[in-house]
């Protein structure tokens, strides 16, 4: 009997050590993903010519009527204007990284050059967009959950380029300023 118990204890210790190694490996992998900004999404090329590779509203489609957006888009500042809708979240690491990147004058100037006569609209859950205070946003729309679910926006940071007629011209995850500029360029 004592030999059986000793073998069982040894097997249990081997299992505990093996599980500890597996847990440490998972923690290491998660921390690596966290450093890469996985919490906010990835950065594919913008959607152009109907190729919806990153989710969101389909290029060429009319935006579905959502009361919060319909009321908001009829304001004088946005009526009959092209809009770049930038979906951001206050707990989104990639959004904060994008905001820090846009704090750089050259990146911000490049974006403003792409925007020209386009209104930049920050779509968030709250009016608090301190991270993006340096951007000359035409407006802040605090209805992210409603618009995200209605338009099929998969996450943040995500940009949707809308022309003056309400037609989607491009959309993509935009975790870098260059990706944001590419989406803005679809309105040119």
C-alpha positions in Angstrom: 0.0 0.0 0.0 2.6 2.6 0.9 4.2 2.2 -2.6 0.9 2.9 -4.3 0.3 6.1 -2.3 3.9 7.3 -3.0 3.4 6.7 -6.8 0.1 8.6 -6.6 1.7 11.6 -4.8 4.5 11.7 -7.4 2.0 11.6 -10.3 0.0 14.4 -8.6 3.1 16.5 -8.3 4.0 16.0 -11.9 0.5 17.1 -12.9 0.7 20.2 -10.7 4.1 21.1 -12.2 2.9 20.5 -15.7 -0.2 22.7 -15.2 2.0 25.4 -13.7 4.1 25.5 -16.8 1.0 25.7 -19.0 -0.4 28.6 -17.0 2.9 30.5 -17.1 3.1 30.0 -20.9 -0.5 31.4 -21.3 0.3 34.4 -19.1 3.4 35.1 -21.2 1.5 34.9 -24.4 -1.3 37.2 -23.1 1.2 39.8 -22.0 2.8 39.7 -25.4 -0.6 40.2 -27.1 -1.4 43.0 -24.7 1.9 44.8 -25.6 0.9 44.5 -29.3 -2.4 46.3 -28.6 -4.6 43.3 -29.2 -7.2 44.8 -26.9 -8.2 47.3 -29.6 -8.1 45.3 -32.8 -5.8 44.9 -35.7 -4.9 47.1 -38.7 -6.0 45.7 -42.1 -6.1 47.8 -45.2 -9.2 50.0 -45.5 -12.2 48.5 -47.3 -12.4 49.8 -50.8 -14.6 48.9 -53.8 -16.9 46.7 -51.7 -14.3 44.3 -50.3 -15.5 44.1 -46.7 -12.4 42.6 -45.1 -12.7 44.1 -41.6 -16.5 44.2 -40.9 -18.5 47.3 -40.4 -21.0 48.8 -42.9 -20.5 47.6 -46.5 -18.9 50.0 -48.9 -21.5 51.6 -51.2 -24.4 51.0 -48.8 -26.6 53.6 -47.3 -26.3 53.8 -43.5 -29.3 52.3 -41.8 -31.5 54.8 -40.0 -30.5 55.0 -36.3 -32.4 57.7 -34.3 -29.3 59.0 -32.5 -27.4 59.3 -35.7 -30.3 60.7 -37.8 -30.9 63.5 -35.2 -27.2 64.2 -34.9 -26.4 64.3 -38.6 -29.0 66.9 -39.3 -27.2 69.5 -37.2 -26.0 72.5 -39.2 -22.4 71.6 -38.7 -22.7 68.3 -40.5 -25.6 68.7 -42.9 -24.6 67.7 -46.5 -21.0 67.2 -45.5 -18.6 64.3 -45.8 -18.0 62.7 -42.5 -15.2 60.5 -41.1 -16.8 58.7 -38.1 -14.0 57.5 -35.7 -15.3 55.0 -33.2 -13.1 55.1 -30.0 -13.4 53.7 -26.6 -12.1 55.0 -23.3 -10.7 51.6 -22.2 -9.2 50.8 -25.6 -5.4 50.6 -25.6 -5.2 50.9 -29.4 -7.3 54.0 -29.2 -5.0 55.6 -26.7 -2.0 54.6 -28.8 -3.7 56.2 -31.9 -4.4 59.4 -29.9 -0.7 59.6 -28.8 0.4 59.1 -32.5 -1.9 61.9 -33.6 -0.4 64.2 -31.0 2.6 64.3 -33.3 2.1 67.4 -35.5 3.2 65.7 -38.7 0.7 62.8 -38.3 -2.1 65.2 -37.4 -1.3 67.5 -40.3 -1.3 64.6 -42.7 -4.7 63.5 -41.4 -6.1 67.1 -41.7 -4.7 67.3 -45.3 -6.7 64.1 -46.2 -9.8 65.4 -44.5 -9.9 68.8 -46.3 -13.7 69.5 -46.3 -14.6 66.4 -44.4 -16.0 66.7 -40.8 -14.2 64.5 -38.3 -16.8 63.0 -35.8 -15.6 61.1 -32.7 -18.1 58.4 -31.8 -17.7 57.4 -28.2 -19.8 56.1 -25.3 -19.2 59.3 -23.3 -18.4 62.9 -24.1 -15.0 62.4 -22.4 -12.5 62.3 -25.3 -9.5 63.9 -23.6 -7.1 61.6 -25.5 -8.3 63.1 -28.8 -8.4 66.8 -27.6 -5.7 67.8 -30.1 -7.9 66.8 -33.1 -10.2 69.4 -34.6 -13.3 67.2 -34.4 -16.5 68.8 -35.8 -18.5 67.0 -33.1 -18.5 64.2 -30.6 -21.4 61.7 -30.7 -22.0 59.8 -27.5 -23.9 56.8 -28.9 -21.2 54.3 -29.7 -23.0 51.2 -28.6 -26.2 52.0 -30.5 -24.3 52.9 -33.7 -21.8 50.0 -33.4 -24.5 47.4 -33.2 -26.7 49.1 -35.9 -23.8 49.5 -38.3 -22.0 46.3 -37.5 -18.8 48.0 -36.3 -16.7 45.2 -34.9 -14.6 47.1 -32.4 -12.4 50.2 -31.7 -10.6 52.1 -33.1 -12.7 51.9 -36.2 -13.4 54.5 -38.9 -16.3 54.8 -41.3 -16.1 57.3 -44.2 -19.5 58.6 -45.2 -20.1 60.9 -48.1 -22.5 63.9 -48.2 -25.3 61.6 -49.3 -25.0 59.1 -46.4 -23.2 56.4 -48.5 -20.3 54.5 -47.0 -17.1 55.0 -49.0 -14.7 53.1 -46.7 -14.2 51.5 -43.3 -11.5 49.8 -41.4 -9.8 49.3 -38.1 -7.5 52.2 -37.7 -5.0 51.6 -35.0 -2.4 53.8 -36.8 -2.7 57.3 -38.2 -1.7 56.0 -41.7 -4.7 53.6 -41.6 -6.9 56.5 -40.6 -5.6 58.6 -43.4 -6.3 55.7 -45.9 -9.9 55.5 -44.8 -10.2 59.3 -45.1 -8.7 59.2 -48.6 -11.7 57.1 -49.8 -13.8 60.3 -49.6 -11.5 62.2 -52.1 
